[in-house]
Amino acid sequence: MLNVSLAALGLTALFGFIFGLRYLLCSSFMPYHAQVVGKAWVQIEPRVQATILGMLRIIGGGFLSFAVTISWLTYALVQGARWTPWAIFSIAAVALLPSLYVAIKLRSVEPNANTPVRPVALAMVLVALGAGLALLA
């Protein structure tokens, strides 16, 4: 059971790293942002572009921080720290619920926008599975 828990948490951390790097290294907003705004990146005024890129870098850093935190807590779990699942639940809630909210809110503005609702929900399921199984292990 612990191995399944570790796999789920490891996959969650991997997703966090991928999303973090994607947002940290991007040179424009994501395609779903263009759908919501109704404009291509080149149509956005340069000062607004700079502001958006700054926000995307902050989001990327947040996802990388989430991935690093889950990785360290997974290590603590392997070491037998029984408090770890609760820390993972609380950190994941703080990190992922706002992301899910924004993805859903943007989709409500533009229903055809392919916002990352499913990947964020999948990360939440993986955290629940991983931390839940760790409680039972």
N, C-alpha and C positions, 0 to 999 in steps of 0.2 A: 504494500500500500504506500509506503514511503517513497518507493521508486516512481510510482505514478505521480505522486505529489511533486516530487522533484522535477520530473519531466514537464508537468504542466507549468510549474513556476519558471523553469528554465526557458520554456517556449514564450511565456509572458515577457520575461526579461529580453529575449531576442527580439520580439515585436517592439518593445520599448526602444531598444537600440536602433532598429531599422527606422522606425518613425522619427526618432530623435535626429538621426543623421539626415533623414530626408528633409525635415523642416529646417535643420540647422544649415544645411548646405545648398538650399534652393536659391535660385536667382530671380524667381518671380513667385506670385501666388500660385496655388494649386489649381488645376482645371475646374474643380468644383467651386472655387472662389469666383472664377470668371463667370461660371454659370449663374451664381447668386447675384453678382454685381451687374451682369449683363454687358460687360466690357472686357476686351482683351487687355492684357498687362500693358501693352504699349499705349493704350488709350488713357491710362491712369497718370495723373500729374506726378512729376518726379518727387516732389516732397511727400506726397501720399505714398508713393512706392517705397521711399526710404522708411516711412513709418510702418508700413505693412511688413517690410522685410525685418525690421527690428522686432516686431511682435512675433513673426514666424521664428526668429532666432530664439526668442524667449521660450516659445512653445517647444522648440527642438531641445533646448537645454532642460526643460522640465521633463520631457520624455526620457532623455538620457539619465537624468537624476533618478527618475522612477526605475529605470532598468538597473542602474547601479545599486540602488537601495534593495530592490527585489533580489538581486544577485547576492549581496551581503547577507540579507536575511535568510536566503536559502542555505548559505554556508552555515549560519548560526543554527538553522534547523537540523542540518546534518550533524552538527556538534552536540545536539540534544537540548537546545534551548527551547523549553516548552512554551514560552511566551511568544515565540516567533509567529505562529499563525495569526494571532490577534494583531500583531504589529503589521503583518502583511495585509490583512483585511482593512485595517484603518488607513494605511498609506495608500492602498489601491483605491479606496473610496474617495479620498481627498484628491487623488490624481486623475482618476478616470471618470467620476461622475460629472465634473464640469465639462470634460471633453465630450461626453455623450450628450449632455444638455445642449452644447453649442452645435454639435453635428445635427441634432434633431431640430433645433431652432432654425438653422440655416436651411434645412430641407423644408421647413414650414414656409419660409420666404420664397423658395424656389423648389417646388416638389420634384422637378426633374434633376436637380443637382445630386451628384453622386457623392454625397458627404460620407465620411468614414463611420457611419453608424454601426455597420456590421463588424469591422475590425475592433472597434472599442468595446462593443458588446461581447465579442469573442474573448478579448483580454479579460473582461470582467468574469466571464464564465470560467476561464482557465485559472484565474486567481481564486475564485470560489472553490473550484475543484481541488486545486493544489493545497490551499490553506485548510479546506475542510477535511481532506484526507489526512493531512498532517496532524490535525487534532485527534483523529481516530487511530493514528499509528502508535 
